[in-house]
């Protein structure tokens, strides 16, 4: 009888599979990810890899959940160091930016590539797992709204639904543009230290955006 692997060893194997899956998606796209190819990449037989993940969709959703959990952990670590709403907001924006720059592969599948999202899995066997990914990702929105409301109260600014949509879209577009330009190596042709400039922009822009 084959011995049962210790959970720590199982987790290590799963992490290796996930890392290889992420590399394939980034290199060749989600459509290129197959369990057979992945098994070859990690040195497994094709049937053996199914002992860890049922198919590529489970793999992808698990990767996305991992990415959002990592991002939220980084945001929380920065936010809790600050004592005012404005400083917490600035810390959150900078943490999001750093995550995108330092974890470009995860950022790519979470926010950039046309990869499957929750609605693509509604009515499928993976709807429940995809819903977990949606719930984790929406924690990012909830944290943002909490801080925006704190700033609005402090500055006596009214945030109705239209204003919230304007502020969130403006801030997210700004951050996403910074990450995308940097990760595509375009900024090196314009400036020597783009990250320092990004920090300066984020220091100055927040209240202006909220006051739009």
SULKAPE-V262089 format. One line per field, one symbol per residue. ss: DSSP state (@ for helix, = for strand, . for the rest). psi: psi as a letter, one per 40 degrees, with the letter a starting at -180 (. if undefined). Layout:
ss=???
psi=???
This chain:
ss=......@@@@@@@@@@@@@@@@@@@@@@.@@@..@@@@@@@@...@@@@......@@@@@@@@@@@@@@@@@@@@@@@@.....@@@@@@@@@@@@@@@@@@.@@@@@@@@@.....@@@@.....@@@@@@@@@@@@@@@@@@@@@@@@@@@@@.....@@@@@@@@@@@@@@@@@@@@@@@...@@@....@@@@@@@@@@@@@@@@@..
psi=hhihiidddddddddddddddddddddeiddehidddddddefiiddddeedhdaddddddddddddddddddddddddeeieidddddddddddddddddefdddddddedigiiaddeeheieedddddddddddeddddddddddddddddefhhgidddddddddddddddddddddddefddeedidgddddddddddddddddde.
